[in-house]
């Protein structure tokens, strides 16, 4: 469950030495492709430099007023170039490669960071963004705070599991309830389930479509529903309408179908993830006292 193997000292050392390793002009016009990266840029003080974002960059709400560049995997060079950016920042999820090559040829600095769900990748991403923004200290502190939150979460789950076994969970990513993909191993969804104290029933790699019968047979204790077009009760209703067999599942019968903002699954680990983990963990372990954003780990 607790996969953060790098120490704070190691990661902070990398952040502190980054300014010495690189001395480069700071880009003033940014385009961001990937919700998590866009959120980090805002948190690190770079919102004023953003001139465009992709469709997964929905938080904070102020980003929705910026010009859009489409979906991160289906970018178009012409639209991005019209914004006259100095830099396009995204992860290996963005593309297609031909468009990235066109942007580089046009003089745009293309920064490809990691979408992997682990603290090492997050540390590297924050290091690079801190350098590009001239905000190394803010990036360092953000990483320290993040890892402290995850440590508190881990300690909370250890205590909760003394009273209850880990719930069996499936995370479904879909659109208007139809044909959802199930989050398997090595995905942000899998990381989220584990860090919130659940056991992911999906053993495949990546995101994969499963039949409603296969999902019903797994009989999850909790279903997490991340719908790209619906939210809350509407997302749950659409899922059960398109896959009525799931209505008889343990999760549905016990009212344990939990909606999730799908933008949390894009671009690696974002700054809102610790709060989402606390909320999910409270649902996974209803008998335990909820770990809120302001809670401190208890002895």
C-alpha positions in Angstrom: 0.0 0.0 0.0 2.6 2.5 1.0 4.8 2.8 -2.1 6.7 6.0 -1.3 10.2 4.6 -1.0 12.3 7.7 -1.5 13.0 9.8 1.5 12.2 13.4 1.9 15.9 14.2 2.2 16.8 12.6 -1.1 13.9 14.3 -3.0 14.5 17.7 -1.4 18.2 17.5 -2.2 17.3 17.0 -5.9 15.1 20.1 -5.7 17.7 22.2 -4.0 20.5 21.3 -6.4 18.3 21.8 -9.5 19.0 25.5 -9.7 22.7 24.9 -9.8 22.4 22.3 -12.5 20.4 24.5 -14.9 20.6 28.2 -15.8 18.1 28.9 -18.6 15.8 31.7 -19.5 12.4 31.3 -17.9 9.5 30.9 -20.4 6.8 33.5 -20.1 4.0 32.0 -22.2 2.9 28.5 -21.2 0.5 25.9 -22.7 -0.3 23.0 -20.5 -1.7 19.5 -21.5 -2.7 17.4 -18.5 -4.9 18.3 -15.6 -2.5 17.5 -12.8 0.3 19.5 -14.3 -1.9 22.5 -14.9 -3.0 22.4 -11.2 0.6 22.2 -10.1 1.5 25.2 -12.3 -1.2 27.2 -10.6 -0.2 26.1 -7.1 3.5 27.1 -7.9 2.4 30.6 -9.0 2.5 30.1 -12.7 -1.2 30.8 -13.6 -0.4 34.2 -15.0 1.9 32.6 -17.6 -0.6 30.2 -18.8 -2.1 31.1 -22.2 -3.8 27.8 -23.0 -4.8 24.5 -21.5 -6.1 21.2 -22.7 -9.6 19.8 -22.0 -8.6 17.9 -18.9 -7.4 21.1 -17.1 -10.6 21.9 -15.3 -9.3 22.9 -11.9 -9.2 25.6 -10.6 -12.2 27.0 -12.4 -10.3 30.0 -13.6 -8.5 27.7 -16.1 -11.7 27.1 -18.0 -11.6 30.7 -19.2 -8.3 30.2 -21.0 -8.2 29.2 -24.7 -8.5 25.4 -25.1 -6.1 23.3 -27.1 -8.3 20.1 -27.2 -7.7 16.8 -25.6 -4.1 16.1 -24.6 -3.8 13.0 -26.8 -5.2 14.7 -29.9 -3.4 18.0 -30.0 -3.2 20.2 -33.2 -0.1 22.3 -33.9 -2.0 25.1 -35.6 -4.2 25.9 -32.6 -1.2 25.8 -30.1 1.0 27.9 -32.3 -1.7 30.6 -32.6 -1.2 31.1 -28.8 2.5 32.0 -29.4 3.7 29.8 -26.5 7.3 29.6 -25.4 6.7 26.2 -23.9 4.2 23.3 -24.0 4.3 21.2 -20.9 2.6 17.8 -20.7 3.3 14.1 -20.0 4.1 11.1 -22.2 0.3 10.9 -22.5 0.2 13.9 -24.8 0.4 13.7 -28.6 0.4 12.7 -31.3 4.2 12.6 -31.8 4.0 14.3 -35.2 2.4 17.4 -33.7 5.0 17.5 -30.9 7.7 17.4 -33.6 6.0 20.2 -35.6 5.9 22.4 -32.4 9.6 21.7 -31.7 10.4 22.6 -35.4 8.5 25.9 -34.9 10.6 26.8 -31.9 8.3 25.8 -29.1 10.0 24.2 -26.1 8.2 20.9 -25.5 8.6 19.6 -22.0 7.5 15.9 -21.5 7.1 15.0 -17.8 6.0 11.7 -16.2 2.4 10.6 -15.7 3.5 7.7 -13.5 1.8 7.4 -10.2 4.7 7.4 -7.8 6.4 9.9 -5.6 9.7 9.7 -7.5 8.0 10.8 -10.7 6.1 13.6 -8.8 9.4 14.8 -7.3 11.0 15.0 -10.8 8.0 16.8 -12.2 8.0 19.4 -9.4 11.8 19.8 -9.7 11.5 20.6 -13.4 8.5 22.9 -13.1 10.2 24.7 -10.2 13.2 25.4 -12.4 11.1 26.6 -15.4 9.1 28.9 -13.1 11.9 30.1 -11.0 10.0 28.7 -8.0 12.3 26.0 -6.7 11.6 26.7 -3.0 7.8 26.5 -3.6 8.2 23.2 -5.4 10.3 21.8 -2.6 7.8 22.8 0.0 4.9 21.4 -2.1 6.6 18.0 -2.3 7.4 18.0 1.5 3.7 18.8 2.3 2.5 16.2 -0.2 4.6 13.4 1.2 3.6 14.3 4.8 0.0 14.0 3.8 0.5 10.6 2.3 2.4 9.5 5.4 -0.5 10.6 7.6 -2.9 8.7 5.2 -0.8 5.5 5.5 -0.8 5.7 9.3 -4.5 6.2 9.4 -5.1 3.2 7.1 -2.9 1.0 9.3 -5.1 1.9 12.3 -8.3 1.4 10.3 -7.3 -2.0 9.1 -7.1 -3.2 12.7 -10.9 -3.1 12.8 -11.8 -3.8 9.1 -10.3 -5.8 6.2 -9.4 -3.8 3.1 -12.4 -3.5 0.8 -12.3 -5.0 -2.7 -12.6 -2.2 -5.2 -13.1 -1.5 -8.9 -12.5 1.9 -10.6 -14.5 2.5 -13.8 -13.6 5.2 -16.2 -16.4 5.9 -18.7 -18.5 8.4 -20.6 -22.2 8.8 -19.8 -22.2 5.4 -18.2 -21.4 3.5 -21.4 -18.5 1.0 -22.0 -16.4 2.0 -19.0 -12.7 1.0 -18.8 -11.5 -0.7 -15.6 -8.4 0.7 -14.0 -5.8 -2.1 -13.7 -2.3 -2.3 -12.5 0.2 0.5 -13.0 -2.4 3.2 -13.4 -3.2 6.3 -11.4 -6.5 4.6 -10.5 -4.7 1.6 -9.1 -2.4 3.9 -7.1 -5.4 5.8 -5.7 -7.2 2.6 -4.6 -4.2 1.3 -2.9 -3.3 4.6 -1.2 -6.9 4.9 0.1 -6.6 1.5 1.6 -8.5 -0.6 -0.9 -7.6 -3.8 -2.8 -7.9 -3.4 -6.6 -9.7 -6.5 -8.0 -8.5 -5.7 -11.6 -5.2 -7.6 -12.3 -4.7 -6.5 -15.9 -2.3 -3.8 -16.9 -3.5 -0.3 -17.8 -7.2 0.5 -18.5 -9.2 -2.3 -20.1 -12.9 -2.9 -21.0 -14.6 -5.7 -19.1 -18.1 -7.0 -19.7 -20.7 -6.2 -17.1 -21.0 -9.9 -16.3 -17.2 -10.0 -15.6 -17.5 -7.0 -13.3 -20.5 -8.4 -11.6 -18.7 -11.7 -11.0 -15.9 -9.9 -9.3 -18.5 -8.5 -6.8 -16.6 -5.5 -5.6 -17.4 -4.1 -2.1 -16.9 -0.6 -3.6 -17.3 0.8 -7.2 -15.6 4.0 -8.0 -17.1 5.7 -11.1 -15.2 8.4 -13.0 -17.4 9.6 -15.7 -16.2 12.1 -18.3 -19.5 13.8 -18.9 -21.6 13.1 -15.8 -21.1 13.5 -12.1 -22.5 12.4 -8.8 -25.8 10.5 -8.8 -26.2 11.0 -12.5 -23.0 9.1 -13.2 -24.2 6.2 -11.0 -27.6 6.1 -12.6 -26.1 6.1 -16.1 -23.8 3.2 -15.2 -26.6 1.1 -13.8 -28.8 1.8 -16.8 -26.1 0.7 -19.3 -25.0 -2.3 -17.1 -28.1 -3.3 -15.2 -26.5 -6.5 -13.9 -24.3 -4.4 -11.7 -27.4 -3.3 -9.7 -27.3 -6.7 -8.0 -23.6 -6.3 -7.0 -22.6 -6.0 -3.4 -21.4 -2.4 -4.0 -24.8 -1.3 -5.5 -26.8 -3.2 -2.9 -24.9 -1.5 -0.1 -24.9 1.9 -1.7 -21.2 2.0 -2.1 -20.8 3.4 -5.6 -18.6 6.4 -5.3 -18.2 9.1 -8.0 -14.8 10.5 -8.8 -13.6 13.5 -10.8 -11.9 11.9 -13.9 -9.5 14.8 -14.2 -7.7 13.4 -11.1 -6.6 10.5 -13.2 -4.8 12.6 -15.9 -1.2 13.8 -15.9 0.1 11.9 -12.9 -0.3 12.8 -9.2 -2.0 16.2 -8.8 -2.2 18.4 -5.8 -5.9 17.5 -5.0 -5.1 13.8 -4.7 -4.4 13.8 -0.9 -7.9 15.3 -0.2 -9.5 12.7 -2.6 -7.6 9.9 -0.8 -8.9 11.0 2.5 -12.5 11.1 1.2 -12.2 7.7 -0.4 -10.6 6.2 2.7 -13.5 7.5 4.8 -15.9 5.6 2.5 -13.7 2.5 2.5 -13.6 2.4 6.3 -16.8 4.0 7.5 -16.3 3.0 11.1 -13.0 4.9 11.4 -12.8 8.6 12.2 -12.3 10.4 8.9 -8.9 11.9 8.1 -9.6 15.4 6.9 -7.3 17.8 5.1 -6.5 19.4 8.4 -6.1 16.3 10.5 -2.9 15.3 12.0 -1.9 11.7 12.5 -2.7 10.5 15.9 -0.4 8.2 18.1 
